[in-house]
Amino acid sequence: MNQLEEIIECFRKGDYQQFPSFYEATHKKIYFIAYGLVGNKEEAEDVSQETYTRFISRLSSYQKGTNPYAYLATIARNIAYDLLRKRDNTPLSYEEEIGGEEEKSTSSMKEISRYLEKLSPLEREIIILHVLEDMKFKDVAKVVGKSLSATLVCYHRAMKKLRKEEEDEEE
């Protein structure tokens, strides 16, 4: 049992003293997933916060042995899609809400966001989960609700689009 699973077991027993450690270990990935889907800082923070609230309130549905990141990502994804439906599926431009203390970080985020905007929502989500969040394809498939083969095909098509976009810019 890894450290996160041990913390989750403490949560099941009503001991939430380890929540700061759990949050610290997972929040950056969950925030980035949320940001990649909703495209705006404030809403990504809201999605992230709601993800942890739902996780704790529905702890009984978490199965031992499940990848905690994949489970949290699924919750974040569902909340983000609910939010997008509520705002008529009109995501803001990724660049609209990018902020940060370090200019280099902001510049990198803007470049990544510009490329991600060229992808469909499913392709964008798969790229974020696998490439940026280093999630295994089998876990990505569970999060997006697709078969492993469909996820792999979508990933390869998305990467092909990104390579073509990069080549077009170089010309």
PyMOL commands that set and color helices and strands:
alter all, ss='L'
color gray80, all
select helices_A, chain A and resi 3-12+19-38+41-57+59-61+68-86+94-97+103-116+121-132+137-144+148-170
alter helices_A, ss='H'
color red, helices_A
deselect
rebuild
show_as cartoon
